[in-house]
Amino acid sequence: METGAAGVEGVNRIVAVLSGKGGVGKSTTVTVLAVTLASQGYSVGVLDADLCGPSLSKMIGLKGSIHSCAQRWLPLTAPLGKGRISAVSLSYLVENQDDPVIWRGPKKTAMIKQFLSDVCWGELDYLLIDTPPGTSDEHMTIMECIPGCSVVLVTSPQAVAAADVLRQVTFCKKTNAKVLGIIETMSGFAW
């Protein structure tokens, strides 16, 4: 299998979903994007890079454990509409999903690199990466491993969240990430 345009074997496009603030809906955004793309016939991978707070496994509803094959990991995969969703999350590797993950930067960096290099995704149209809040080790590792990575930023209407996402824009400029757009969640309520 050839390395895709995104630099990860078999993957055509990689989009990281970022925000400087927690609780603004990054995981929900990744889930909605994955389901929408898969229902339109695309093969979509979801990588949960929020190592200390992995939640995508619950949100997308895939249950089980990651297995290895020929020294590589196989993501959990399910058909959806005309496409499919494949997922990798630390929650699929830990014995008890309710236990906290207490890791320092080097271990987080190693796990992100392993998720990007040692997972046999197969042919994917999109790989969506859910990230933790901020601009820490996980984000830096993703940007270093995927130069020119595409990014969707997520914010909410609160002033603090908007200020944090502006710092994320600066982070993207400094790391040469391509911002595809900004999604504002929780911005309205209607009956």
DRENPA-3360 file (N, C-alpha, C; in nm, 2 decimals, always signed):
BEGIN
1 = METGAAGV = +0.08/-0.12/+0.00/+0.00/+0.00/+0.00/+0.09/+0.12/+0.00 ~ +0.05/+0.22/-0.08/+0.13/+0.34/-0.09/+0.09/+0.44/+0.02 ~ +0.19/+0.53/+0.05/+0.17/+0.64/+0.14/+0.08/+0.74/+0.07 ~ -0.03/+0.78/+0.14/-0.13/+0.87/+0.08/-0.07/+1.01/+0.07 ~ -0.15/+1.10/+0.01/-0.12/+1.24/+0.00/-0.09/+1.30/+0.13 ~ -0.16/+1.25/+0.24/-0.14/+1.31/+0.37/-0.02/+1.26/+0.44 ~ +0.06/+1.16/+0.39/+0.17/+1.11/+0.45/+0.15/+0.99/+0.54 ~ +0.03/+0.95/+0.55/+0.00/+0.83/+0.63/-0.05/+0.72/+0.53;
9 = EGVNRIVA = +0.01/+0.60/+0.54/-0.02/+0.50/+0.45/-0.17/+0.47/+0.42 ~ -0.21/+0.48/+0.29/-0.34/+0.46/+0.25/-0.44/+0.57/+0.27 ~ -0.40/+0.68/+0.33/-0.49/+0.79/+0.37/-0.47/+0.91/+0.27 ~ -0.59/+0.95/+0.21/-0.58/+1.06/+0.11/-0.58/+1.20/+0.18 ~ -0.67/+1.22/+0.28/-0.68/+1.35/+0.35/-0.68/+1.34/+0.50 ~ -0.61/+1.42/+0.57/-0.61/+1.42/+0.71/-0.66/+1.56/+0.76 ~ -0.76/+1.56/+0.85/-0.81/+1.68/+0.91/-0.81/+1.67/+1.06 ~ -0.74/+1.75/+1.13/-0.73/+1.76/+1.27/-0.84/+1.86/+1.32;
17 = VLSGKGGV = -0.91/+1.82/+1.42/-1.01/+1.91/+1.48/-0.95/+1.96/+1.61 ~ -0.94/+2.10/+1.62/-0.87/+2.16/+1.73/-0.95/+2.27/+1.79 ~ -0.92/+2.30/+1.92/-0.97/+2.41/+1.99/-0.88/+2.44/+2.11 ~ -0.87/+2.56/+2.15/-0.79/+2.59/+2.26/-0.87/+2.57/+2.39 ~ -1.00/+2.54/+2.38/-1.08/+2.52/+2.50/-1.14/+2.39/+2.50 ~ -1.16/+2.33/+2.62/-1.23/+2.21/+2.64/-1.38/+2.23/+2.65 ~ -1.45/+2.12/+2.61/-1.60/+2.13/+2.62/-1.67/+2.21/+2.52 ~ -1.61/+2.24/+2.41/-1.67/+2.32/+2.30/-1.73/+2.23/+2.19;
25 = GKSTTVTV = -1.70/+2.10/+2.19/-1.77/+2.01/+2.10/-1.68/+1.95/+1.99 ~ -1.55/+1.94/+2.02/-1.45/+1.88/+1.92/-1.49/+1.74/+1.89 ~ -1.52/+1.66/+1.99/-1.55/+1.52/+1.97/-1.68/+1.50/+1.90 ~ -1.78/+1.59/+1.93/-1.91/+1.59/+1.86/-1.89/+1.63/+1.71 ~ -1.80/+1.73/+1.69/-1.78/+1.77/+1.55/-1.71/+1.66/+1.47 ~ -1.61/+1.59/+1.53/-1.55/+1.48/+1.46/-1.65/+1.37/+1.43 ~ -1.74/+1.34/+1.53/-1.84/+1.23/+1.51/-1.93/+1.27/+1.40 ~ -1.98/+1.39/+1.40/-2.08/+1.44/+1.29/-2.01/+1.44/+1.16;
33 = LAVTLASQ = -1.89/+1.49/+1.15/-1.82/+1.48/+1.02/-1.80/+1.34/+0.97 ~ -1.76/+1.25/+1.06/-1.73/+1.11/+1.02/-1.86/+1.04/+0.97 ~ -1.97/+1.06/+1.05/-2.09/+0.99/+1.01/-2.14/+1.05/+0.88 ~ -2.13/+1.18/+0.86/-2.18/+1.25/+0.74/-2.10/+1.20/+0.62 ~ -1.97/+1.20/+0.63/-1.88/+1.16/+0.52/-1.90/+1.01/+0.48 ~ -1.91/+0.93/+0.59/-1.93/+0.78/+0.56/-2.07/+0.76/+0.50 ~ -2.17/+0.83/+0.54/-2.30/+0.81/+0.48/-2.31/+0.86/+0.33 ~ -2.21/+0.94/+0.29/-2.20/+0.99/+0.16/-2.11/+0.89/+0.07;
41 = GYSVGVLD = -2.07/+0.78/+0.13/-1.99/+0.69/+0.06/-1.84/+0.69/+0.08 ~ -1.79/+0.77/+0.17/-1.65/+0.78/+0.19/-1.60/+0.68/+0.30 ~ -1.48/+0.64/+0.29/-1.41/+0.56/+0.39/-1.35/+0.66/+0.49 ~ -1.38/+0.65/+0.61/-1.34/+0.75/+0.71/-1.27/+0.68/+0.83 ~ -1.16/+0.73/+0.86/-1.09/+0.69/+0.99/-1.10/+0.80/+1.09 ~ -1.11/+0.76/+1.22/-1.12/+0.85/+1.33/-1.01/+0.81/+1.43 ~ -0.92/+0.91/+1.45/-0.81/+0.88/+1.55/-0.84/+0.97/+1.67 ~ -0.85/+0.91/+1.79/-0.88/+0.98/+1.91/-0.75/+1.02/+1.97;
49 = ADLCGPSL = -0.70/+1.14/+1.95/-0.57/+1.18/+2.01/-0.58/+1.25/+2.14 ~ -0.70/+1.25/+2.19/-0.73/+1.30/+2.33/-0.70/+1.19/+2.43 ~ -0.57/+1.16/+2.45/-0.52/+1.04/+2.52/-0.57/+1.04/+2.67 ~ -0.57/+1.15/+2.73/-0.61/+1.15/+2.87/-0.76/+1.16/+2.89 ~ -0.84/+1.19/+2.79/-0.98/+1.19/+2.79/-1.05/+1.14/+2.67 ~ -1.01/+1.01/+2.63/-1.07/+0.96/+2.51/-1.22/+0.94/+2.52 ~ -1.29/+0.99/+2.43/-1.44/+0.98/+2.43/-1.50/+0.94/+2.30 ~ -1.42/+0.94/+2.19/-1.48/+0.90/+2.06/-1.54/+0.76/+2.06;
57 = SKMIGLKG = -1.48/+0.67/+2.13/-1.53/+0.53/+2.12/-1.67/+0.53/+2.17 ~ -1.71/+0.60/+2.27/-1.85/+0.60/+2.31/-1.94/+0.68/+2.22 ~ -1.88/+0.79/+2.16/-1.96/+0.87/+2.07/-2.00/+0.81/+1.94 ~ -1.90/+0.73/+1.88/-1.93/+0.67/+1.75/-1.99/+0.53/+1.77 ~ -1.98/+0.48/+1.89/-2.05/+0.35/+1.92/-1.98/+0.22/+1.88 ~ -1.86/+0.23/+1.84/-1.79/+0.10/+1.81/-1.73/+0.05/+1.94 ~ -1.76/-0.08/+1.96/-1.71/-0.15/+2.08/-1.62/-0.26/+2.05 ~ -1.52/-0.28/+2.13/-1.43/-0.39/+2.11/-1.29/-0.35/+2.15;
65 = SIHSCAQR = -1.19/-0.43/+2.10/-1.05/-0.41/+2.13/-0.98/-0.40/+1.99 ~ -0.87/-0.33/+1.99/-0.78/-0.32/+1.87/-0.70/-0.45/+1.87 ~ -0.69/-0.51/+1.76/-0.60/-0.63/+1.74/-0.48/-0.60/+1.65 ~ -0.38/-0.68/+1.67/-0.26/-0.66/+1.58/-0.25/-0.77/+1.48 ~ -0.19/-0.73/+1.37/-0.17/-0.82/+1.26/-0.04/-0.77/+1.19 ~ +0.06/-0.87/+1.18/+0.18/-0.84/+1.11/+0.25/-0.71/+1.18 ~ +0.25/-0.71/+1.31/+0.31/-0.60/+1.39/+0.25/-0.46/+1.36 ~ +0.12/-0.46/+1.32/+0.05/-0.34/+1.30/-0.09/-0.35/+1.37;
73 = WLPLTAPL = -0.15/-0.24/+1.41/-0.28/-0.24/+1.47/-0.39/-0.24/+1.36 ~ -0.50/-0.31/+1.39/-0.62/-0.30/+1.30/-0.72/-0.22/+1.38 ~ -0.77/-0.11/+1.32/-0.87/-0.03/+1.38/-1.01/-0.10/+1.39 ~ -1.09/-0.06/+1.48/-1.23/-0.12/+1.48/-1.30/-0.05/+1.36 ~ -1.37/-0.13/+1.28/-1.44/-0.08/+1.16/-1.58/-0.13/+1.15 ~ -1.67/-0.04/+1.10/-1.81/-0.08/+1.08/-1.85/+0.00/+0.95 ~ -1.94/-0.07/+0.87/-2.00/-0.01/+0.76/-2.10/+0.10/+0.80 ~ -2.11/+0.20/+0.73/-2.21/+0.31/+0.76/-2.26/+0.37/+0.63;
81 = GKGRISAV = -2.39/+0.35/+0.60/-2.44/+0.40/+0.47/-2.36/+0.34/+0.36 ~ -2.31/+0.42/+0.26/-2.24/+0.36/+0.15/-2.09/+0.35/+0.18 ~ -2.05/+0.40/+0.30/-1.91/+0.41/+0.33/-1.88/+0.32/+0.46 ~ -1.77/+0.36/+0.53/-1.73/+0.29/+0.65/-1.66/+0.39/+0.74 ~ -1.66/+0.35/+0.87/-1.59/+0.43/+0.97/-1.50/+0.33/+1.04 ~ -1.37/+0.37/+1.05/-1.27/+0.29/+1.13/-1.22/+0.38/+1.24 ~ -1.19/+0.32/+1.35/-1.16/+0.40/+1.47/-1.04/+0.34/+1.55 ~ -0.96/+0.43/+1.60/-0.85/+0.40/+1.69/-0.86/+0.50/+1.81;
89 = SLSYLVEN = -0.86/+0.44/+1.93/-0.86/+0.52/+2.05/-0.79/+0.45/+2.16 ~ -0.73/+0.52/+2.25/-0.66/+0.46/+2.36/-0.76/+0.38/+2.45 ~ -0.89/+0.43/+2.44/-0.99/+0.35/+2.52/-1.01/+0.21/+2.47 ~ -0.97/+0.18/+2.35/-0.98/+0.04/+2.30/-0.86/-0.04/+2.34 ~ -0.76/+0.02/+2.40/-0.64/-0.05/+2.45/-0.63/-0.07/+2.60 ~ -0.70/+0.01/+2.67/-0.69/+0.00/+2.82/-0.79/-0.10/+2.87 ~ -0.76/-0.16/+2.98/-0.84/-0.27/+3.04/-0.97/-0.21/+3.09 ~ -0.97/-0.10/+3.16/-1.09/-0.04/+3.22/-1.10/+0.11/+3.17;
97 = QDDPVIWR = -1.20/+0.13/+3.09/-1.22/+0.27/+3.03/-1.24/+0.38/+3.13 ~ -1.28/+0.34/+3.25/-1.30/+0.44/+3.36/-1.18/+0.48/+3.44 ~ -1.07/+0.41/+3.42/-0.94/+0.44/+3.48/-0.88/+0.56/+3.42 ~ -0.82/+0.65/+3.49/-0.76/+0.77/+3.43/-0.63/+0.73/+3.36 ~ -0.59/+0.80/+3.26/-0.47/+0.79/+3.19/-0.38/+0.90/+3.24 ~ -0.27/+0.86/+3.31/-0.18/+0.96/+3.37/-0.05/+0.95/+3.30 ~ -0.03/+1.03/+3.19/+0.09/+1.02/+3.11/+0.16/+1.15/+3.10 ~ +0.29/+1.15/+3.09/+0.37/+1.27/+3.06/+0.38/+1.29/+2.91;
105 = GPKKTAMI = +0.44/+1.40/+2.87/+0.46/+1.43/+2.73/+0.52/+1.33/+2.64 ~ +0.64/+1.27/+2.68/+0.71/+1.17/+2.60/+0.62/+1.05/+2.57 ~ +0.55/+1.00/+2.66/+0.46/+0.89/+2.64/+0.34/+0.92/+2.55 ~ +0.29/+1.04/+2.56/+0.18/+1.09/+2.47/+0.23/+1.10/+2.33 ~ +0.35/+1.16/+2.32/+0.41/+1.17/+2.18/+0.43/+1.04/+2.12 ~ +0.49/+0.94/+2.19/+0.51/+0.81/+2.14/+0.38/+0.74/+2.09 ~ +0.27/+0.76/+2.17/+0.15/+0.70/+2.13/+0.09/+0.76/+2.01 ~ +0.09/+0.89/+2.00/+0.04/+0.96/+1.88/+0.12/+0.91/+1.75;
113 = KQFLSDVC = +0.25/+0.91/+1.77/+0.33/+0.86/+1.65/+0.30/+0.72/+1.62 ~ +0.27/+0.63/+1.72/+0.24/+0.50/+1.69/+0.10/+0.49/+1.62 ~ +0.00/+0.57/+1.67/-0.13/+0.57/+1.60/-0.11/+0.61/+1.45 ~ -0.02/+0.71/+1.42/-0.01/+0.75/+1.29/+0.07/+0.66/+1.20 ~ +0.16/+0.58/+1.26/+0.25/+0.50/+1.18/+0.22/+0.35/+1.18 ~ +0.16/+0.30/+1.29/+0.15/+0.16/+1.31/+0.00/+0.11/+1.30 ~ -0.09/+0.19/+1.26/-0.23/+0.14/+1.23/-0.24/+0.11/+1.09 ~ -0.30/+0.00/+1.06/-0.33/-0.04/+0.92/-0.47/+0.01/+0.89;
121 = WGELDYLL = -0.48/+0.13/+0.84/-0.61/+0.19/+0.81/-0.68/+0.13/+0.69 ~ -0.60/+0.07/+0.60/-0.65/+0.04/+0.47/-0.66/+0.17/+0.39 ~ -0.74/+0.16/+0.28/-0.76/+0.28/+0.20/-0.87/+0.37/+0.26 ~ -0.83/+0.50/+0.30/-0.92/+0.59/+0.36/-0.92/+0.72/+0.27 ~ -1.05/+0.77/+0.26/-1.06/+0.90/+0.19/-1.03/+1.01/+0.29 ~ -1.07/+0.99/+0.42/-1.04/+1.09/+0.52/-1.00/+1.02/+0.65 ~ -0.90/+1.09/+0.72/-0.87/+1.05/+0.86/-0.89/+1.18/+0.94 ~ -0.99/+1.17/+1.03/-1.02/+1.28/+1.12/-0.96/+1.26/+1.26;
129 = IDTPPGTS = -0.89/+1.36/+1.31/-0.82/+1.35/+1.43/-0.88/+1.44/+1.54 ~ -0.93/+1.37/+1.64/-0.99/+1.45/+1.76/-0.88/+1.48/+1.85 ~ -0.86/+1.60/+1.89/-0.75/+1.64/+1.98/-0.80/+1.69/+2.11 ~ -0.71/+1.69/+2.21/-0.75/+1.75/+2.34/-0.74/+1.91/+2.33 ~ -0.79/+1.98/+2.43/-0.78/+2.12/+2.43/-0.64/+2.17/+2.43 ~ -0.61/+2.29/+2.38/-0.48/+2.35/+2.40/-0.39/+2.33/+2.28 ~ -0.26/+2.35/+2.31/-0.15/+2.34/+2.20/-0.03/+2.27/+2.26 ~ -0.06/+2.15/+2.31/+0.05/+2.08/+2.39/+0.11/+1.97/+2.30;
137 = DEHMTIME = +0.17/+1.87/+2.37/+0.24/+1.76/+2.31/+0.17/+1.69/+2.19 ~ +0.04/+1.66/+2.22/-0.04/+1.59/+2.11/-0.04/+1.67/+1.99 ~ -0.07/+1.80/+2.00/-0.09/+1.89/+1.88/+0.05/+1.90/+1.81 ~ +0.15/+1.93/+1.88/+0.28/+1.95/+1.82/+0.33/+1.82/+1.75 ~ +0.30/+1.70/+1.81/+0.34/+1.58/+1.74/+0.26/+1.56/+1.61 ~ +0.13/+1.59/+1.61/+0.05/+1.57/+1.49/+0.11/+1.67/+1.38 ~ +0.13/+1.79/+1.42/+0.18/+1.89/+1.32/+0.32/+1.85/+1.27 ~ +0.41/+1.79/+1.35/+0.54/+1.75/+1.31/+0.53/+1.63/+1.22;
145 = CIPGCSVV = +0.44/+1.53/+1.25/+0.43/+1.41/+1.17/+0.35/+1.43/+1.04 ~ +0.27/+1.53/+1.04/+0.18/+1.56/+0.92/+0.20/+1.70/+0.88 ~ +0.32/+1.74/+0.81/+0.34/+1.87/+0.77/+0.23/+1.93/+0.68 ~ +0.18/+2.05/+0.71/+0.08/+2.11/+0.63/-0.06/+2.05/+0.66 ~ -0.08/+1.99/+0.78/-0.20/+1.92/+0.81/-0.32/+2.02/+0.80 ~ -0.43/+1.97/+0.75/-0.55/+2.06/+0.74/-0.62/+2.05/+0.88 ~ -0.69/+2.16/+0.92/-0.74/+2.18/+1.05/-0.88/+2.24/+1.04 ~ -0.97/+2.19/+1.12/-1.10/+2.26/+1.15/-1.09/+2.30/+1.30;
153 = LVTSPQAV = -1.12/+2.43/+1.32/-1.12/+2.48/+1.46/-1.27/+2.49/+1.51 ~ -1.28/+2.46/+1.64/-1.41/+2.45/+1.70/-1.41/+2.55/+1.82 ~ -1.52/+2.63/+1.83/-1.53/+2.72/+1.94/-1.68/+2.73/+1.98 ~ -1.70/+2.80/+2.09/-1.84/+2.83/+2.13/-1.84/+2.98/+2.14 ~ -1.96/+3.04/+2.16/-1.98/+3.19/+2.16/-1.92/+3.26/+2.28 ~ -1.88/+3.19/+2.38/-1.82/+3.26/+2.50/-1.69/+3.33/+2.46 ~ -1.67/+3.45/+2.52/-1.55/+3.53/+2.50/-1.42/+3.45/+2.53 ~ -1.42/+3.37/+2.63/-1.30/+3.30/+2.67/-1.27/+3.19/+2.56;
161 = AAADVLRQ = -1.37/+3.12/+2.51/-1.35/+3.02/+2.41/-1.30/+3.09/+2.28 ~ -1.36/+3.20/+2.24/-1.32/+3.27/+2.12/-1.18/+3.32/+2.13 ~ -1.14/+3.37/+2.25/-1.00/+3.41/+2.27/-0.90/+3.29/+2.25 ~ -0.94/+3.18/+2.31/-0.86/+3.06/+2.30/-0.85/+3.01/+2.15 ~ -0.95/+3.02/+2.08/-0.95/+2.97/+1.94/-0.86/+3.07/+1.86 ~ -0.85/+3.19/+1.89/-0.76/+3.29/+1.83/-0.62/+3.24/+1.85 ~ -0.59/+3.20/+1.97/-0.45/+3.14/+2.00/-0.43/+3.02/+1.91 ~ -0.53/+2.94/+1.89/-0.52/+2.82/+1.80/-0.49/+2.86/+1.66;
169 = VTFCKKTN = -0.55/+2.97/+1.61/-0.52/+3.02/+1.48/-0.37/+3.06/+1.47 ~ -0.32/+3.12/+1.57/-0.18/+3.16/+1.57/-0.09/+3.03/+1.57 ~ -0.13/+2.93/+1.65/-0.06/+2.80/+1.65/-0.06/+2.74/+1.51 ~ -0.17/+2.75/+1.44/-0.18/+2.69/+1.31/-0.09/+2.77/+1.21 ~ -0.08/+2.90/+1.22/+0.01/+2.98/+1.14/+0.15/+2.94/+1.16 ~ +0.19/+2.92/+1.29/+0.33/+2.89/+1.33/+0.37/+2.75/+1.29 ~ +0.27/+2.66/+1.28/+0.30/+2.52/+1.24/+0.27/+2.49/+1.10 ~ +0.23/+2.59/+1.02/+0.19/+2.58/+0.88/+0.07/+2.48/+0.85;
177 = AKVLGIIE = -0.02/+2.48/+0.95/-0.14/+2.40/+0.93/-0.24/+2.49/+0.85 ~ -0.31/+2.42/+0.77/-0.41/+2.48/+0.68/-0.55/+2.48/+0.74 ~ -0.59/+2.60/+0.78/-0.72/+2.61/+0.85/-0.83/+2.61/+0.74 ~ -0.92/+2.50/+0.75/-1.03/+2.49/+0.65/-1.15/+2.57/+0.70 ~ -1.16/+2.59/+0.83/-1.28/+2.67/+0.87/-1.29/+2.67/+1.02 ~ -1.38/+2.75/+1.07/-1.41/+2.75/+1.22/-1.56/+2.72/+1.24 ~ -1.58/+2.63/+1.33/-1.72/+2.59/+1.36/-1.75/+2.65/+1.50 ~ -1.86/+2.72/+1.51/-1.91/+2.77/+1.64/-2.03/+2.68/+1.68;
185 = TMSGFAW = -2.01/+2.62/+1.79/-2.11/+2.53/+1.85/-2.19/+2.61/+1.96 ~ -2.30/+2.55/+1.99/-2.38/+2.60/+2.11/-2.41/+2.75/+2.09 ~ -2.43/+2.80/+1.97/-2.45/+2.94/+1.94/-2.60/+2.98/+1.93 ~ -2.69/+2.88/+1.95/-2.83/+2.92/+1.94/-2.92/+2.81/+1.99 ~ -3.04/+2.85/+2.02/-3.14/+2.75/+2.07/-3.27/+2.79/+2.01 ~ -3.34/+2.69/+1.96/-3.47/+2.72/+1.90/-3.57/+2.61/+1.94 ~ -3.69/+2.65/+1.95/-3.80/+2.55/+1.98/-3.86/+2.51/+1.85;
% end
